[in-house]
């Protein structure tokens, strides 16, 4: 197990950054509250309390930053949300610097009856910056699915999307993707063949290919975990057979679209133009990349409903990824 795995909390079965980050947020906020109490006549004890909460908040921020950076480095380089993650990190660092300067300016002035004005002002600005950064952190998790379920994955995350021109297809419709040695057993690769985004996975030496987005709420399957010949969606734990695309565990109801693969002279080839023997319900393939604007949001339904109305089970929980927007 790598250092990154440890920092991401995989041995604990839970993400480490989000477990730690609440402490510095609470301490920094409490410091500002104590400063306000000092201005209201709280006395030197309150001023000292604000200084100590700042100190412990900085210690907590340093501890939270290490697993946070490990999470940042695991985001695919061409993921549209990486820019948001960069801003999130930059604002966090800015906030920490503001709080550190505030602590430095007030340190040792334990007998003051109220906080000095400039350190207090820096703390307030730091609180605002931290709030904006926290909002971006929420966007990363709830809008873009960054970090969701990653602690369950043992293999490294795909660091980029392998982009292949569909015009490179041979007479049978197969296109070369990558060397078979580049896809280790139990690992995944994310591939874009002329706008069709798919996941490649190698299981017991066999390379399988299927659509990238989960049929439940469009979670990125290339970031899921491979278990007993199944791919597990990182968002809501739906599982699919990697060879047939069949649902093996809900909440997903619709099977995956799978693609035929071949290995020729040590190179993986995929036929993206047509599905393999297992096909999803009518309409799923057309909506895999971009659901129509009028499609309904997913609601719990029966299996028959999923077959008749598959669009109801393909929401845009992660609209940036679902719409297939490529990085600038």
C-alpha beads as a LAMMPS data file, in Angstrom:
LAMMPS data file: protein, C-alpha beads

328 atoms
327 bonds

1 atom types
1 bond types

-500.0 500.0 xlo xhi
-500.0 500.0 ylo yhi
-500.0 500.0 zlo zhi

Masses

1 110.0

Atoms # bond

1 1 1 0.000 0.000 0.000
2 1 1 1.395 3.389 -1.025
3 1 1 1.751 6.545 1.063
4 1 1 -1.034 8.111 -0.989
5 1 1 -3.342 5.244 -0.061
6 1 1 -2.590 5.853 3.604
7 1 1 -3.225 9.580 3.277
8 1 1 -6.512 8.951 1.487
9 1 1 -7.697 6.801 4.383
10 1 1 -7.975 3.531 2.472
11 1 1 -6.774 1.391 5.412
12 1 1 -9.467 3.034 7.550
13 1 1 -12.177 2.576 4.943
14 1 1 -13.008 6.296 5.051
15 1 1 -11.636 9.493 3.466
16 1 1 -9.105 11.091 5.799
17 1 1 -9.160 14.708 4.601
18 1 1 -12.866 15.267 5.246
19 1 1 -12.554 13.676 8.688
20 1 1 -9.818 16.105 9.770
21 1 1 -10.795 19.348 8.054
22 1 1 -13.759 20.020 10.352
23 1 1 -11.426 20.692 13.284
24 1 1 -9.512 23.677 11.837
25 1 1 -12.750 25.096 10.414
26 1 1 -14.374 24.957 13.843
27 1 1 -11.304 26.371 15.618
28 1 1 -10.842 29.271 13.198
29 1 1 -14.513 30.137 13.477
30 1 1 -14.368 29.939 17.276
31 1 1 -11.363 32.272 17.276
32 1 1 -13.354 34.978 15.484
33 1 1 -16.282 34.449 17.862
34 1 1 -13.951 34.875 20.848
35 1 1 -12.523 38.035 19.290
36 1 1 -16.018 39.458 18.990
37 1 1 -16.670 38.479 22.608
38 1 1 -13.495 40.343 23.581
39 1 1 -14.768 43.516 21.941
40 1 1 -17.982 43.053 23.927
41 1 1 -16.013 43.108 27.157
42 1 1 -14.965 39.521 27.583
43 1 1 -11.552 40.425 28.982
44 1 1 -8.063 39.007 28.635
45 1 1 -9.150 35.392 29.169
46 1 1 -11.226 35.570 25.996
47 1 1 -8.341 37.193 24.096
48 1 1 -6.003 34.386 25.183
49 1 1 -8.622 31.843 24.145
50 1 1 -8.761 33.357 20.660
51 1 1 -4.973 33.107 20.332
52 1 1 -4.888 29.466 21.412
53 1 1 -7.751 28.472 19.114
54 1 1 -5.879 30.133 16.245
55 1 1 -2.766 28.143 17.125
56 1 1 -4.580 24.815 17.291
57 1 1 -6.511 25.700 14.148
58 1 1 -3.253 26.183 12.246
59 1 1 -1.974 22.851 13.501
60 1 1 -5.207 21.178 12.389
61 1 1 -5.044 22.907 9.004
62 1 1 -1.517 21.587 8.455
63 1 1 -2.663 18.065 9.295
64 1 1 -5.703 18.323 6.990
65 1 1 -3.652 19.777 4.131
66 1 1 -1.495 16.663 3.713
67 1 1 -4.310 14.196 2.867
68 1 1 -6.056 17.012 1.014
69 1 1 -3.083 17.369 -1.319
70 1 1 -3.023 13.588 -1.773
71 1 1 -6.671 13.775 -2.864
72 1 1 -5.829 16.639 -5.228
73 1 1 -3.068 14.686 -6.969
74 1 1 -5.481 11.792 -7.594
75 1 1 -7.832 13.952 -9.693
76 1 1 -7.480 13.121 -13.364
77 1 1 -5.420 15.799 -15.091
78 1 1 -8.026 16.384 -17.798
79 1 1 -10.975 16.374 -15.391
80 1 1 -12.962 19.640 -15.741
81 1 1 -13.215 19.903 -11.944
82 1 1 -9.446 20.031 -11.472
83 1 1 -9.522 23.822 -11.933
84 1 1 -12.096 24.084 -9.137
85 1 1 -9.898 21.889 -6.960
86 1 1 -6.919 24.160 -7.657
87 1 1 -8.914 27.201 -6.541
88 1 1 -10.076 25.307 -3.471
89 1 1 -6.482 24.544 -2.538
90 1 1 -5.257 28.079 -3.259
91 1 1 -7.992 29.676 -1.156
92 1 1 -7.301 27.282 1.703
93 1 1 -3.622 28.231 1.652
94 1 1 -4.546 31.939 1.526
95 1 1 -6.828 31.532 4.517
96 1 1 -4.128 29.723 6.504
97 1 1 -1.597 32.454 5.725
98 1 1 -4.052 35.133 6.894
99 1 1 -4.657 33.286 10.152
100 1 1 -0.918 32.718 10.665
101 1 1 -0.176 36.424 10.223
102 1 1 -3.050 37.262 12.565
103 1 1 -1.601 34.954 15.217
104 1 1 1.899 36.363 14.748
105 1 1 0.717 39.945 15.205
106 1 1 -1.137 39.189 18.420
107 1 1 1.124 36.534 19.968
108 1 1 2.349 37.343 23.461
109 1 1 -0.172 40.107 24.068
110 1 1 -2.049 37.990 26.602
111 1 1 -2.988 40.884 28.867
112 1 1 -4.942 42.744 26.211
113 1 1 -8.580 43.267 27.102
114 1 1 -9.637 42.976 23.477
115 1 1 -8.102 41.678 20.246
116 1 1 -5.918 44.108 18.286
117 1 1 -7.817 45.557 15.346
118 1 1 -5.547 44.446 12.493
119 1 1 -5.168 40.817 13.605
120 1 1 -8.927 40.679 14.106
121 1 1 -9.499 42.082 10.617
122 1 1 -7.158 39.469 9.125
123 1 1 -9.031 36.716 10.948
124 1 1 -12.364 37.957 9.585
125 1 1 -10.964 38.060 6.038
126 1 1 -9.550 34.566 6.551
127 1 1 -12.981 33.364 7.672
128 1 1 -14.587 34.750 4.503
129 1 1 -11.922 33.175 2.291
130 1 1 -12.339 29.868 4.124
131 1 1 -16.094 30.028 3.542
132 1 1 -15.643 30.498 -0.209
133 1 1 -13.151 27.641 -0.263
134 1 1 -15.588 25.459 1.670
135 1 1 -18.269 26.201 -0.912
136 1 1 -15.913 25.086 -3.687
137 1 1 -15.127 21.955 -1.689
138 1 1 -18.831 21.190 -1.554
139 1 1 -19.082 21.701 -5.314
140 1 1 -16.242 19.241 -5.834
141 1 1 -18.017 16.557 -3.831
142 1 1 -21.707 17.127 -4.528
143 1 1 -21.611 18.493 -8.097
144 1 1 -18.536 16.754 -9.509
145 1 1 -18.285 13.631 -7.345
146 1 1 -14.611 14.225 -6.565
147 1 1 -13.376 11.968 -3.792
148 1 1 -16.641 10.034 -3.454
149 1 1 -15.930 6.355 -2.822
150 1 1 -12.225 6.663 -3.691
151 1 1 -11.217 5.201 -0.328
152 1 1 -12.641 1.847 -1.484
153 1 1 -10.399 1.691 -4.542
154 1 1 -7.073 -0.068 -4.094
155 1 1 -5.627 0.554 -7.560
156 1 1 -4.320 3.988 -8.650
157 1 1 -6.810 6.324 -10.307
158 1 1 -6.580 6.984 -14.071
159 1 1 -4.447 10.104 -14.428
160 1 1 -5.689 11.064 -17.878
161 1 1 -8.183 10.177 -20.576
162 1 1 -6.756 8.202 -23.478
163 1 1 -8.113 10.061 -26.514
164 1 1 -8.361 8.152 -29.784
165 1 1 -9.559 9.426 -33.168
166 1 1 -12.446 7.284 -34.418
167 1 1 -11.062 7.743 -37.938
168 1 1 -8.221 5.413 -36.951
169 1 1 -10.623 2.449 -37.079
170 1 1 -9.772 -0.425 -39.390
171 1 1 -12.155 -2.073 -41.827
172 1 1 -13.839 -4.006 -39.004
173 1 1 -14.436 -0.892 -36.894
174 1 1 -11.736 -1.579 -34.291
175 1 1 -9.405 1.200 -33.129
176 1 1 -6.067 0.759 -31.311
177 1 1 -6.162 2.027 -27.729
178 1 1 -2.988 1.200 -25.802
179 1 1 -0.470 -1.477 -25.068
180 1 1 -1.985 -4.356 -23.137
181 1 1 0.863 -4.016 -20.637
182 1 1 -0.292 -0.461 -19.883
183 1 1 -3.484 -1.842 -18.320
184 1 1 -2.496 -3.885 -15.302
185 1 1 -4.768 -6.583 -13.922
186 1 1 -7.469 -5.069 -11.716
187 1 1 -6.841 -1.528 -12.955
188 1 1 -8.971 0.696 -15.160
189 1 1 -8.339 3.141 -17.978
190 1 1 -10.591 5.952 -19.227
191 1 1 -10.855 6.158 -23.023
192 1 1 -12.512 8.615 -25.395
193 1 1 -12.993 7.236 -28.909
194 1 1 -14.369 10.011 -31.080
195 1 1 -16.612 11.300 -28.286
196 1 1 -17.650 7.892 -26.951
197 1 1 -16.272 7.697 -23.416
198 1 1 -15.671 4.223 -22.034
199 1 1 -13.867 2.342 -19.302
200 1 1 -11.316 -0.373 -19.968
201 1 1 -10.492 -2.897 -17.277
202 1 1 -8.271 -5.957 -17.218
203 1 1 -9.493 -8.948 -15.218
204 1 1 -7.522 -12.195 -15.130
205 1 1 -5.674 -11.152 -18.256
206 1 1 -8.843 -10.334 -20.215
207 1 1 -9.463 -6.720 -21.264
208 1 1 -13.106 -5.611 -21.163
209 1 1 -14.674 -2.325 -22.256
210 1 1 -17.963 -0.710 -21.259
211 1 1 -19.553 2.724 -21.025
212 1 1 -17.938 5.162 -18.603
213 1 1 -21.045 6.447 -16.851
214 1 1 -23.088 4.360 -14.423
215 1 1 -26.712 3.887 -15.500
216 1 1 -27.953 4.886 -12.044
217 1 1 -26.685 8.444 -11.569
218 1 1 -23.840 8.608 -14.065
219 1 1 -20.957 7.971 -11.675
220 1 1 -17.533 7.605 -13.371
221 1 1 -16.900 3.860 -13.521
222 1 1 -13.232 4.306 -14.465
223 1 1 -12.801 5.584 -10.894
224 1 1 -14.634 2.620 -9.389
225 1 1 -13.168 -0.506 -7.837
226 1 1 -12.845 -3.923 -9.482
227 1 1 -14.074 -6.805 -7.340
228 1 1 -14.591 -10.437 -8.410
229 1 1 -15.047 -9.610 -12.075
230 1 1 -17.365 -6.690 -11.320
231 1 1 -16.952 -2.924 -11.477
232 1 1 -18.295 -1.061 -8.458
233 1 1 -19.518 2.488 -9.003
234 1 1 -17.778 4.872 -6.574
235 1 1 -20.904 6.949 -5.993
236 1 1 -23.702 4.606 -4.915
237 1 1 -22.107 1.131 -4.992
238 1 1 -23.958 -0.236 -8.019
239 1 1 -22.053 -3.195 -9.449
240 1 1 -21.879 -4.566 -12.985
241 1 1 -20.303 -7.619 -14.585
242 1 1 -17.331 -6.280 -16.555
243 1 1 -17.800 -8.808 -19.372
244 1 1 -21.553 -8.656 -19.972
245 1 1 -22.400 -5.265 -18.452
246 1 1 -25.230 -6.894 -16.482
247 1 1 -26.296 -5.302 -13.206
248 1 1 -25.214 -7.535 -10.322
249 1 1 -26.131 -5.192 -7.472
250 1 1 -28.389 -2.123 -7.306
251 1 1 -29.441 0.600 -7.070
252 1 1 -28.760 0.594 -10.837
253 1 1 -31.457 -1.109 -12.904
254 1 1 -30.155 -0.757 -16.462
255 1 1 -27.251 -2.802 -17.811
256 1 1 -24.125 -1.175 -19.186
257 1 1 -23.338 -0.883 -22.844
258 1 1 -20.291 -3.041 -23.516
259 1 1 -17.818 -2.933 -26.394
260 1 1 -15.975 -5.701 -28.179
261 1 1 -12.241 -5.875 -27.527
262 1 1 -9.305 -7.652 -29.142
263 1 1 -5.626 -7.960 -28.372
264 1 1 -3.407 -7.873 -31.465
265 1 1 0.366 -8.035 -31.166
266 1 1 0.264 -6.776 -27.600
267 1 1 -2.087 -3.898 -28.453
268 1 1 -5.660 -3.475 -27.169
269 1 1 -8.232 -2.763 -29.875
270 1 1 -11.852 -1.732 -29.228
271 1 1 -14.833 -1.510 -31.553
272 1 1 -16.676 1.571 -30.329
273 1 1 -19.152 1.930 -33.155
274 1 1 -21.378 -0.933 -32.023
275 1 1 -22.041 -2.662 -28.743
276 1 1 -21.048 -6.224 -28.050
277 1 1 -23.545 -9.043 -27.527
278 1 1 -25.040 -7.325 -24.459
279 1 1 -26.891 -4.096 -25.196
280 1 1 -28.744 -1.741 -22.864
281 1 1 -32.381 -0.893 -23.181
282 1 1 -33.290 1.244 -26.209
283 1 1 -32.313 4.852 -25.762
284 1 1 -29.563 4.320 -23.190
285 1 1 -26.697 4.542 -25.673
286 1 1 -28.038 7.728 -27.206
287 1 1 -28.203 9.381 -23.808
288 1 1 -24.945 8.040 -22.433
289 1 1 -22.982 11.158 -23.324
290 1 1 -25.605 13.910 -23.170
291 1 1 -29.158 13.371 -21.936
292 1 1 -31.795 15.483 -23.610
293 1 1 -32.624 18.729 -21.867
294 1 1 -36.154 17.570 -21.147
295 1 1 -35.319 14.182 -19.680
296 1 1 -36.630 13.560 -16.203
297 1 1 -34.473 13.375 -13.133
298 1 1 -34.081 9.862 -11.702
299 1 1 -36.706 8.532 -9.376
300 1 1 -36.993 5.161 -7.764
301 1 1 -38.919 2.858 -10.072
302 1 1 -39.454 -0.725 -11.074
303 1 1 -37.242 -2.764 -13.371
304 1 1 -39.934 -2.609 -16.034
305 1 1 -39.996 1.160 -15.744
306 1 1 -36.220 1.248 -16.235
307 1 1 -36.536 -0.780 -19.437
308 1 1 -39.372 1.269 -20.885
309 1 1 -38.077 4.676 -19.729
310 1 1 -34.286 4.388 -19.346
311 1 1 -33.905 8.158 -19.537
312 1 1 -35.430 8.392 -16.058
313 1 1 -32.417 6.535 -14.751
314 1 1 -29.759 8.673 -16.409
315 1 1 -29.630 11.973 -14.484
316 1 1 -26.940 14.614 -14.664
317 1 1 -25.602 14.442 -11.110
318 1 1 -22.225 15.425 -12.532
319 1 1 -23.197 17.651 -15.466
320 1 1 -19.638 18.629 -16.405
321 1 1 -18.580 15.023 -16.837
322 1 1 -21.888 13.879 -18.309
323 1 1 -21.909 16.508 -21.032
324 1 1 -18.465 15.346 -22.080
325 1 1 -16.918 18.804 -22.069
326 1 1 -13.249 18.472 -22.730
327 1 1 -10.697 20.711 -20.996
328 1 1 -9.713 23.890 -22.747

Bonds

1 1 1 2
2 1 2 3
3 1 3 4
4 1 4 5
5 1 5 6
6 1 6 7
7 1 7 8
8 1 8 9
9 1 9 10
10 1 10 11
11 1 11 12
12 1 12 13
13 1 13 14
14 1 14 15
15 1 15 16
16 1 16 17
17 1 17 18
18 1 18 19
19 1 19 20
20 1 20 21
21 1 21 22
22 1 22 23
23 1 23 24
24 1 24 25
25 1 25 26
26 1 26 27
27 1 27 28
28 1 28 29
29 1 29 30
30 1 30 31
31 1 31 32
32 1 32 33
33 1 33 34
34 1 34 35
35 1 35 36
36 1 36 37
37 1 37 38
38 1 38 39
39 1 39 40
40 1 40 41
41 1 41 42
42 1 42 43
43 1 43 44
44 1 44 45
45 1 45 46
46 1 46 47
47 1 47 48
48 1 48 49
49 1 49 50
50 1 50 51
51 1 51 52
52 1 52 53
53 1 53 54
54 1 54 55
55 1 55 56
56 1 56 57
57 1 57 58
58 1 58 59
59 1 59 60
60 1 60 61
61 1 61 62
62 1 62 63
63 1 63 64
64 1 64 65
65 1 65 66
66 1 66 67
67 1 67 68
68 1 68 69
69 1 69 70
70 1 70 71
71 1 71 72
72 1 72 73
73 1 73 74
74 1 74 75
75 1 75 76
76 1 76 77
77 1 77 78
78 1 78 79
79 1 79 80
80 1 80 81
81 1 81 82
82 1 82 83
83 1 83 84
84 1 84 85
85 1 85 86
86 1 86 87
87 1 87 88
88 1 88 89
89 1 89 90
90 1 90 91
91 1 91 92
92 1 92 93
93 1 93 94
94 1 94 95
95 1 95 96
96 1 96 97
97 1 97 98
98 1 98 99
99 1 99 100
100 1 100 101
101 1 101 102
102 1 102 103
103 1 103 104
104 1 104 105
105 1 105 106
106 1 106 107
107 1 107 108
108 1 108 109
109 1 109 110
110 1 110 111
111 1 111 112
112 1 112 113
113 1 113 114
114 1 114 115
115 1 115 116
116 1 116 117
117 1 117 118
118 1 118 119
119 1 119 120
120 1 120 121
121 1 121 122
122 1 122 123
123 1 123 124
124 1 124 125
125 1 125 126
126 1 126 127
127 1 127 128
128 1 128 129
129 1 129 130
130 1 130 131
131 1 131 132
132 1 132 133
133 1 133 134
134 1 134 135
135 1 135 136
136 1 136 137
137 1 137 138
138 1 138 139
139 1 139 140
140 1 140 141
141 1 141 142
142 1 142 143
143 1 143 144
144 1 144 145
145 1 145 146
146 1 146 147
147 1 147 148
148 1 148 149
149 1 149 150
150 1 150 151
151 1 151 152
152 1 152 153
153 1 153 154
154 1 154 155
155 1 155 156
156 1 156 157
157 1 157 158
158 1 158 159
159 1 159 160
160 1 160 161
161 1 161 162
162 1 162 163
163 1 163 164
164 1 164 165
165 1 165 166
166 1 166 167
167 1 167 168
168 1 168 169
169 1 169 170
170 1 170 171
171 1 171 172
172 1 172 173
173 1 173 174
174 1 174 175
175 1 175 176
176 1 176 177
177 1 177 178
178 1 178 179
179 1 179 180
180 1 180 181
181 1 181 182
182 1 182 183
183 1 183 184
184 1 184 185
185 1 185 186
186 1 186 187
187 1 187 188
188 1 188 189
189 1 189 190
190 1 190 191
191 1 191 192
192 1 192 193
193 1 193 194
194 1 194 195
195 1 195 196
196 1 196 197
197 1 197 198
198 1 198 199
199 1 199 200
200 1 200 201
201 1 201 202
202 1 202 203
203 1 203 204
204 1 204 205
205 1 205 206
206 1 206 207
207 1 207 208
208 1 208 209
209 1 209 210
210 1 210 211
211 1 211 212
212 1 212 213
213 1 213 214
214 1 214 215
215 1 215 216
216 1 216 217
217 1 217 218
218 1 218 219
219 1 219 220
220 1 220 221
221 1 221 222
222 1 222 223
223 1 223 224
224 1 224 225
225 1 225 226
226 1 226 227
227 1 227 228
228 1 228 229
229 1 229 230
230 1 230 231
231 1 231 232
232 1 232 233
233 1 233 234
234 1 234 235
235 1 235 236
236 1 236 237
237 1 237 238
238 1 238 239
239 1 239 240
240 1 240 241
241 1 241 242
242 1 242 243
243 1 243 244
244 1 244 245
245 1 245 246
246 1 246 247
247 1 247 248
248 1 248 249
249 1 249 250
250 1 250 251
251 1 251 252
252 1 252 253
253 1 253 254
254 1 254 255
255 1 255 256
256 1 256 257
257 1 257 258
258 1 258 259
259 1 259 260
260 1 260 261
261 1 261 262
262 1 262 263
263 1 263 264
264 1 264 265
265 1 265 266
266 1 266 267
267 1 267 268
268 1 268 269
269 1 269 270
270 1 270 271
271 1 271 272
272 1 272 273
273 1 273 274
274 1 274 275
275 1 275 276
276 1 276 277
277 1 277 278
278 1 278 279
279 1 279 280
280 1 280 281
281 1 281 282
282 1 282 283
283 1 283 284
284 1 284 285
285 1 285 286
286 1 286 287
287 1 287 288
288 1 288 289
289 1 289 290
290 1 290 291
291 1 291 292
292 1 292 293
293 1 293 294
294 1 294 295
295 1 295 296
296 1 296 297
297 1 297 298
298 1 298 299
299 1 299 300
300 1 300 301
301 1 301 302
302 1 302 303
303 1 303 304
304 1 304 305
305 1 305 306
306 1 306 307
307 1 307 308
308 1 308 309
309 1 309 310
310 1 310 311
311 1 311 312
312 1 312 313
313 1 313 314
314 1 314 315
315 1 315 316
316 1 316 317
317 1 317 318
318 1 318 319
319 1 319 320
320 1 320 321
321 1 321 322
322 1 322 323
323 1 323 324
324 1 324 325
325 1 325 326
326 1 326 327
327 1 327 328
